[in-house]
Amino acid sequence: MPEKIVQLNEEVIKGQIKELVRGSVEETLNELLEAEAEKLTQAARYERNEQRQGYRSGHYSRNLTTTSGDVTLRVPKLKGISFETAIIERYRRRESSVEEALIEMYLAGVSVRRVEDITEALWGSKVSPSTISELNKKAYVHIEDWRNRPLQGGRYPYVYVDGIYLRRNWGGEFENVAILVAIAVNEDGYREVLGAAEGMKEDKASWVSFFQWLRGRGLDGVKLVVGDKCLGMLEAVGEVFPEAKYQRCTVHFYRNVFSVTPRSKVRLVAKMLKAIHAQESKKAARENEAVVKELRSMKLKEAAKKVEDGIEETLTYCDFPSEHWKRIRTNNVIERLNREIRRRTRVVGSFPDGNQWGNKKYMNMKHLEAVIEDVSIAG
């Protein structure tokens, strides 16, 4: 078999072709710039005539990212006339689209290292961490605008709240910071992310400040606040929204009971607790002495105590339309938002735009109106 006379290094050839294309693009764009300058001044370089408008004063360099790689533009400087080039306008649009893509990747939870790899694959050059940091400053402006927007959903009968802890870097030291989050269902039955704010801890002062901030932006008509049992939050609700009732999340209540239940008996205890909340009326649900008695007979005194002391605050949902019970007895609606916050802050430390559910009705609020009307008549 004859030996190959010529052996080709495909990678080298690809690199040379890419460089050839890049060089050709750079040369073509610079020629276009020169042509535009000549058209504007109505004269070629060094040419003097009666129609000449302004004159040249050298060049300045400007980088442009293209699909063929980075090119250097030699932009003509003109005196006596402004140089408004279509090439630069296209560059600005390109720059804007690249920035938007980078910010979108950042807010989606893509790591800085991954962003560098993606930009190199798409545009032939890496974007530095410092560039991404500068772009983030632009994103933060929009995030703050969203966080402080006026609430325009009318009245918000149901409000779900929660606090999650994230590790933050303060002056080189790491410490836990509470992020207080609120979602509401407005009077039309749509969910809306009201906001998220930092609180050093979940104490009364932090919750009062959070609720007052929401109220100042337009949160009104609150009838039920759904959340985990946090004394600071409960006290804050009573102070800022005195007319609102409190519903302890049944899921968090179950977990609290399970914390003092042997793993082998968790499934059985769960069935007993669910039976309480499966009743068709508050009166029937309150008749839970049998459950407490059964827990004590199983030698689960601590679990029995938690059920006996805490079950009442998990039954507030029964005072509202039965059609809403399934959705207002837990704050599971906020769990997805919490997962998004954790996922994104794990990489970049940013929050959801809050536009996840705005176009899908979550509840039929006519049921609540009917209950309020019945109570009014009875009164």
C-alpha positions, 0 to 999 in steps of 0.5 A: 500500500503506497504511503501518503505523500501529504498528511493534513493537520485538520485542526491547524487548517481549521485554525488558519481558515478561521483566521483567514475569515476573521482577517477578511471580515476585519479588512472589509469592515475597515474598508466600509468605515473608510467609504462611509467617512469619504461619503460624509466628507465628500472627499477622499483622504488628503483630497481637497475640493469645494464640496469637502465637508470637514476633514480627517484627524486620524483614527481610533481603535475599537474592538468588535465581537463577531461570529468569526472572532474579535476584530479591530475597527479603525474608526476615522476621526472627523473634525467639523462633522460628526461620524455616525456610522452604520457599522458602529450602530450595528456594533451597538445592537450586537453589543446590546444583544450579547449583554442581554444574553449574558445577563439572562444566563447569570439570572438563570443561575449559570456559573461565571466559569460556564458563562466564559465557556459559552461565550467562547463557543458562541462568539470566539472569545471569553467574557471576563468575570469583571465584565460579567460583574459590570453587567450585573450592576445593570441587572440589579437596577432592574431587580430593584425596580421590580422589588419596589414596584407598586402592587396593582393587583387590588386587594390580596385576601391570601398571603403566603410567607416564608423565610429561608436562610442563605450564606452570604459574604460580608467583608470576607466573613460568611454568615447566615442571612434570612430572606423573607419572601411573600406570595399572594393571591389577588382578588381576581384569583391570580398568584403574584410574587409580592417581594423578597427582602433580607432580614438579618434573622426571622425576628419580629422587627424583621417581619414588621419591617417586611410587612410594612414595606409590602403594605407601603407598596399597596398590599391591602385586603389581607384576610389570611396569612399562611406560614410556618409557626414563627413567633416573630412573624405571628406577632408582626401579622397581629401588628401590621394586619390586625384583621387578618387570620393566621393559618399554620402550614399543615405540612410544616406542622406534620414535620414538627410532629415527625421530629419527635416520632420514631421513623418506624411510626412516621407513616402511621402518624401521618395517616392519623394527622391527615385524617384530621384535616380530611374532615368536612368541617371545622367542628369535626376536625376539632374532635381529635381527642381520639388521635391524641389518645392513640398517640399516647397509647403508642407511647408518643407523648411528645407527639401527642403534646404537639398535636394537642397544643398546635392542631387548632392553628392548623384549622383556620382554613376551615373558616374560608370557602371549602373550594380553597381549602386545599390551596390555603392550608399549606404554604407549598405555593411558596416552596417552588419560589424558595427552590428557585432562590436557593438554586440561583443564589447557590451560583450567583446570589440573585432572586426570581423575576416573579413573573412565573405565574402571572398568567394562570388563575390560581383560585376562583375568588367568587367563593370567598365573596359568597362566604363574606356576604353570608357572614355579613348577613348572619351578623 
